[in-house]
């Protein structure tokens, strides 16, 4: 029996394509990815997103990142593969752009297509209870931290900020509160570089493989859900002062 999955994510030319490059080839034969829904990055307008990135990167790195962003976006328009949409469509999976999944239309889609699992991969909005209840098995989220530690936004930044020598990746069931639920799969990987960019890239690749394994567990009826126990912490998106302190501690952004 095939397990039907739909994925909710956001697009960017740097990180999320790496997740899908790792995820899609690892999806087991008894898991069918019905489609991918792409939401607006951070659920923000482009000017608001630019201000957020300026605070995170600072002036010099913001310019470097901006040049790279412009190059990759131009390459995408010429048929490049620096996007989630390009990677997903190479696998023959349809992509839908939506303003939100917290709508009657998305809930109806999940129910009409008999979706077993909704997988959140960096989805930029909190799912309403109606969305959480729509799939027959439930919703899973991929979070780059060893939950319950480093709940919240940009957990890789906070792991490096606090000098961790390894970074966790967790696939967990979704509840109404952010980064709650139970653990379906969890792993760690060593921090081999002080660069936030390097760690995020590796985390996306590890997260893609782990998500595929968790969906395989669902399909096989072999999921073992465990409570989130141990040290808990929650962090919001880093401020400019957080970034400056991170750099003073020897961290690199790019």
N, C-alpha and C positions, 0 to 999 in steps of 0.2 A: 504494500500500500504506500502511495506517494504522499509525502508531507508537503503541502503547499505553503510557500513563504512569499511575503512581499516585504521589501526593504524601504525604510524611510531614512533619508540622509540629506546632506547639503553638498554643494559642489565647490571646489576650489582647484586651482591648477597645480597645487603643491602636494597635498597630503591624501585626500580622500580617494583619488585614483589608485594610490598604492594599496589602500585597503581592498578595493575591488579586484585589483590585479592578483592579490593574495587569496582573497575569499572565493571568487568564482571558480577557479580551477580546482579548489579543494572541496567544493560542495559535493556530497555523496550522490550516487545515482538515484537513491530513493528520496531525494529532496528536490523539489521543483521550485525555482525562483520565478514566480509569476510576473513580477515587475518591480521596478524601482521608482519610488517617488522622491523627487528632488525639491527641497524647500529652499527659500532664500537664506543665504549665509547669515548666521547669527540672528535671523529674523529682523534684519535692519536694512535701511536704505544704504546706498553706496557711500554718501558723505558720512553717515554715522559710522559705517564700517571703517572708513579711512581714518576717522578720528580715533577709533578704538585701536587700530593697528599702529598709528603714530605713537600713542601712549605706550604700547607694548614694545615697539622696536626702537623708539628714539629717532632723531632726525637722520643720522647717517644710515642706519640699517633700514629705515623706512624708505629712503631713496633707493637703496640697493634692492630691497624687496619689490618696490614699485616698478623698477625697470624690468626685473625678472617676471613680475606679474604681467606687464604689458606685452613682453615678448611671448609668453606662453599663451596669452589670450589671442594674440595675433596668429600664432601657430595653430591654435584650435580652429580659427576661422578658415585657415587654409588646409584643414584636414588633419591637424595634429591630434595627439592622444593625451593631452594634458587636462583631461576632464573626466569626471565620472561617466558622463553620457557617452563619450567615445569608447571607454573601456567596456561599459555594460552592453552597448549595442554591438560591439565586436563579438559578444557571446549570444547575440540574437535575442536579447531580453528587452522588452519595451520600457521606455523611460517616460514618466509623466511629471510635469512641473506643476506644483500646486502652491497656493499662498499659505495653506494650512491643511493639516490632516484632521483638525478638530471641527469637522463638518459632517452633516448628514450624508453628503455625497461620498466621502471617503469611507465612512462606516458602512454604507450600503454596498460600496465596492468590495470591501473585505467580506461581507456576508454573502453577497451574490457570487463571488468567485470562490467561496468556500475555503478561505484562507485559514490555515491552521496556526501560523505564527507570523506576527508582525515583528520584524527585526529593526531596531533603531540603531543606526550607525552614525553617531554624531548628529542626530536629528536636533535642530535648533529650537524646538518648542516642547513644552511639557504636554504629554498626552492627557486628554480629558478622560474621565471614567468610561464614557461610551466607547472610546477608541480602545482602551485597555480591555474592555469586555467583548469586543467585536470578533476577534479570532477564536477559533474553537479550542486551541490549546492555550494560547496566551501571547504575551509580548515579551521579547528579550531585548536587552540593551547591552552594548559593548562600551566599556568604560576603561580608560587607560590608567588604572590604579588598582592596588590591592585593597578593594573595599572590605570594610567600611572606612578605611583611611583614604583621605584625599577625595572625598565627595566634592561635587561642584564643578567649576569651570577650569579648563586648562590644567588638569592634574599633573601632567608631566612637568610643567613649569614649577609647581609647588614641590614636587619630589626633588628636583634638582636644587631648588632654593634651599631646601632643608638638608641638603647633602646626602641624600639616599644613594646607596651604591647599587641598588636594583630598582626597577620599576615594575609594577604589577599591571596585569590586564585581567579584567573580570567580565564574564558574560553572565548576566543575572536577569531574573524575572523582574518585570516592572510593576511598581505600585504607584499610588497617587503622589507620594512624596518622592522627590528627586533622589536617584541613586540608592533606592531602598530595594526591597524584595529579597529574594533568595539567590544564592550563587549556583549557577549551572556548571560553569567551568571557570577556572582561575589558574593563572601562571605568572611567572616573573621572567625578566631578562636583565642581564647586567648592564649598568651604565658604563659604556666604553668610551664616552666622549662627554665633555662638559657643554657641548652644543645642544641647545634646545631643539633646533631644527633636526639634528641627527636623531635625537631620542624620539621625537614625534614621528619621524619617518619609520623608525624601527617599530614603534608601538602600533602604527597602522598595519604594518605587515603581520606582526604577531596577532593583532586583533582579528584580522581577516581569517587567518587559519583557525584561531580559537572559536570564532563564530561558526565556521563551517563544521567544526567538530561538535559543537553544542547542538546544532541542527541535526547532525547525524545521530546524536543521542536521542533527540526527540523522535526522529523517524524510527529508531530501533526500539522505542519504548524503554530506554535505558537511562533516562535522566535521573541523576541523584542530586536533589536540591538540598543545599545546606544553608543554615542561617548565617548572616553576617555577624561575626563576633570579633572581639579584639578592640584595639585602639580605634576610636572614631575621630574624624576631623572633616571640616567643610571649609572650602575656600571659594571666594568669588573671583571674577576675572582680575588679573593683576593690574595695579595702578602704575603710573609712571614712576612713583617712588619705589614701589616693589621692584620694578625692572632695574632701576639704578642700584638698589641694594643687591640684587641678584648679580649684577655686573661687578660690584665692589667685592663680592664673595668669590669672584673668579669665573662666574658663569658666562657663557657666550650664547647669543641668540641665533646667529647664523654661522 
